[in-house]
Amino acid sequence: MSDSWLSNTYLVADEQGSDAVMIDAGGPVEPLLEALDRMRCRLTHVLLTHHHHDHVAELDRVLGRHPGTPVLIHELERAEVPQATGTLVPGETLTAGALRIVPLHTPGHTTGMISLLVGDADVFTGDTLFKGSVGGVHAPGHATYADLRSSIMDGLLTLAPATRIHPGHAEATTVADELEHNRFVRIWRGLDPEGAEPCTALGRPATLILLGDDYDGGHKAWVRWPDGSDDIVPGSQVEPGRLGGRTG
């Protein structure tokens, strides 16, 4: 995890002395590079969930130690990462030693966002789904609210309840925990009611459906615009009408 932006980088190995992959390269990678040496593992791939700086910032350091390692990302975002050497194809299994990794296209936060299902027990979700929160759809290269909701509800949360979720920021969780406790998900499931408070979001009139938690201790807001469309915006950009003050 990077202290600068609470970003996670993961090293996944099949067994000591065999093959490993790195998922994203935004956090301090030196401990992971040391672990590769200590475990005598071969780095077979760097797999990128998406192109944002906080997920690729230390990619050159990784390649400096392991030159020639394939760097894969969704085709829609390959042009954004000069070091990328190939693409992750959704549904096409990638092998690294005993590891079986299936890329899942989970657009929303970005158009080419990839989640990575490793075996049957672990999924790495990038900035699509966090513990208790969801990704925003206003970052560079974003898709839409509808994409994000579908990626979560029709994709990630249809995995087995015990599946461990490893997000791009903050702590791990499980499919079962997010189905039960994530406030965005609970409303999508019909377990909790939508809010209906007038507000101003991004300087525009809207209805505040939910002011939820974000992974960094702040807030993320689900709002509805006057035309009936929905959006996920930073909580700091929402002013509830009846409170007259800024939140998040």
C-alpha positions, 0 to 999 in steps of 0.5 A: 500500500502506498502512503501517498494515495492509499493504493494497493499493489499485490504479488500473487504466487503459486508456491515458493520457488515458482511463478508469480504475477504483480497486480498493479504497480502503484504502491511501494514495490520494493518490499514485493521485489524483495519478496520475489527474491526471497521466495525465488519466484519468477515474475511472469507478468505485471497485470494492470487493472487500469491506467491511472497514475496511482496504479502504475507509478512504480511500473518502471522500477519493477521493469528495471529489476525484471526487464522484459516482463510482459505488462498487460492491460485492457485494449481500451487503455493500452495507449495510456501506458507506454510500458504495456506490451500486450492486452488482457482479454476478458474471459480468456484465462491467463496461466502463471505456473499453477495460477489460473487468472481470468480477466473480468471487464468491469467498466465504470471507474474507467472504460477498460477497467479489469478485475482479476479472478484468481482461482476460485477464491480471490478477485482483485477489483481495482477501483470498481468495488471497495470495502463498504464503497464503490468506484467513482465515475468522474476520473479520467477515462471513466464510463457511466454509473450504469456500467459501474452498477452492472459491473458490481451487481451483475458481475463481481457480486455474483461470484461465490459468497466466500470469494475474497475481494482485494480492492485497489485501495484499503482493506480486503473484504468478501462478496458476502460482506459487501452484499450485506454491509455495503450501503450502495449495494444494499439499496441496489438490492432493495434492502434499504430505501433511497434518500430523497434530499435536495442537494447541489452536486458538482454545482448542479441541482440534484437529489442525494440518494446516498452519502456513503463512506469512501475508502479514504475516510471521506465520502462518496455520493450517489446523486440523481440529476433532474433528468432522472439519470444517476451518478457517483460523485465525490462527497466533497462536491455535494452540498445538501440543500437543507443543511446549507453546508459542505460535507465529505 
